[in-house]
Amino acid sequence: MKIGFTIGKFAPLHKGHQYLIEKGLCEMDEFYVIVYDTNVINIPTEKRAEWIKEIYPKAKIVYAKNPPSQYGLDEKSVKIQTDYIKKLVKDIPVTHFYNSEPYGKFVARDLNIQEVQVDRNRENYSISATKLRNNLEENKEFLTQNVYNEIKKFINM
């Protein structure tokens, strides 16, 4: 059985995230989406997870509450993050990690699973959540109407 997962803040959920989730759902028998707590935007973790569940009811949601604050690609930061992820998936026999970030190889290595890179160079969707937060109106075509309507309440325009 192939069981995949991805991680993210989804702040906000955009078409690039959706593309990655769709690939995972199509290619895996089960697919989990780990939604991280974050302070980069004042949208509750549960609301961001709700966006995913509305579009992808077959995706299984895992909440990443109180994640480590240390990020980076150095070995110490990677170990802190992957140890945290291991705890989140300890009861899930994951086999694949879907991502579009440089840290993906470390997560896959440390969990001893297969990495699946999805649109790493942003060729299909040239967007990031940071870009959206910085200029929502210019990039709103990368959001579903529901997410766009809700995100406007949280971003100063």
C-alpha positions in Angstrom: 0.0 0.0 0.0 1.3 3.4 -1.0 0.8 6.1 1.6 1.9 9.6 1.0 1.9 12.9 2.8 2.8 16.6 2.4 3.3 19.4 4.9 2.7 23.1 4.8 1.2 26.2 6.3 -1.2 26.7 3.4 -1.3 30.4 4.3 -3.2 30.7 2.0 -4.0 27.5 0.1 -3.2 28.2 -3.5 -3.1 26.4 -6.9 0.5 25.3 -6.4 -0.5 23.5 -3.2 -3.6 22.1 -4.9 -1.5 20.7 -7.7 0.8 18.9 -5.2 -2.2 17.5 -3.2 -3.9 16.4 -6.4 -0.8 14.5 -7.5 -0.6 12.8 -4.1 -4.2 11.8 -4.1 -4.0 10.4 -7.6 -0.8 8.4 -7.1 -1.3 7.1 -3.5 -3.7 4.7 -1.9 -3.9 7.2 1.1 -2.7 10.8 1.2 -2.2 12.9 4.3 -1.9 16.7 4.5 -0.1 18.0 7.6 -1.2 21.6 8.3 1.3 23.5 10.4 0.4 26.2 13.0 1.9 29.5 11.9 2.1 33.1 12.9 2.8 34.4 9.3 -0.9 35.0 8.9 -3.8 35.3 11.4 -5.9 32.5 10.0 -6.5 29.5 12.4 -5.0 26.2 11.5 -8.4 24.7 11.5 -9.7 27.2 8.9 -6.7 26.4 6.6 -7.4 22.7 7.0 -11.1 23.3 6.2 -10.1 24.8 2.9 -8.3 21.6 2.0 -11.1 19.3 3.2 -13.7 21.2 1.2 -11.8 20.7 -2.0 -10.3 17.3 -1.2 -12.5 15.3 1.1 -10.4 12.2 0.6 -7.3 13.9 2.0 -6.6 13.0 5.6 -5.7 16.0 7.7 -3.0 16.0 10.5 -2.6 19.1 12.6 0.9 20.2 13.4 0.4 22.1 16.6 3.3 24.0 18.2 5.9 23.1 15.6 9.6 23.8 16.2 10.6 27.4 15.4 14.0 26.5 14.1 14.1 26.2 10.3 16.9 25.8 7.9 18.8 23.3 5.8 21.7 22.8 8.2 21.8 19.4 9.9 20.8 20.6 13.3 17.7 22.4 12.0 16.8 19.5 9.7 17.0 17.0 12.6 14.7 19.2 14.8 12.2 19.4 12.0 12.3 15.8 10.9 12.1 14.5 14.5 8.9 16.6 14.8 7.5 15.2 11.6 8.4 11.6 12.7 6.2 12.2 15.8 3.3 13.4 13.6 3.3 10.4 11.4 4.5 7.7 13.9 1.2 5.8 13.6 0.9 6.2 9.8 3.0 3.8 7.7 4.0 6.5 5.2 6.0 5.5 2.1 6.2 8.8 0.1 6.8 12.5 0.9 5.4 15.0 -1.6 6.9 18.4 -1.7 8.3 21.2 -3.9 11.0 22.5 -1.5 14.7 21.8 -1.0 14.1 20.3 2.4 12.1 17.4 0.9 15.2 15.2 0.4 16.0 15.5 4.1 12.5 14.5 5.2 12.5 11.5 2.9 16.0 10.5 3.9 15.3 10.8 7.7 12.0 8.9 7.4 13.5 6.4 5.0 10.8 6.9 2.4 10.6 8.0 -1.2 10.6 11.7 -2.1 8.3 12.9 -4.8 9.2 16.3 -6.1 6.3 18.3 -7.6 6.8 21.4 -9.6 9.9 22.4 -7.7 10.8 25.1 -10.2 7.2 26.5 -10.2 6.8 25.9 -13.9 3.1 24.9 -13.6 2.2 27.5 -11.0 4.5 30.4 -10.5 3.2 31.3 -7.1 4.0 31.2 -3.4 2.0 32.0 -0.3 4.4 34.8 0.5 3.8 36.3 -3.0 0.1 36.0 -2.4 0.2 37.6 1.0 2.3 40.5 -0.4 0.0 41.2 -3.3 -3.3 39.4 -3.1 -5.1 41.3 -5.8 -2.4 40.8 -8.4 -2.2 37.1 -7.7 -5.8 36.2 -6.9 -6.1 33.9 -10.0 -4.0 31.4 -8.0 -6.8 31.0 -5.3 -10.2 29.4 -5.3 -13.0 31.9 -4.9 -13.8 30.6 -1.4 -10.2 31.0 -0.2 -9.9 34.4 -1.9 -13.1 35.7 -0.2 -11.9 34.5 3.2 -8.3 35.6 2.9 -9.3 39.1 2.2 -10.5 39.4 5.7 -7.1 38.6 7.1 -4.8 40.5 4.7 -4.5 44.3 4.9 -5.2 45.5 1.4 
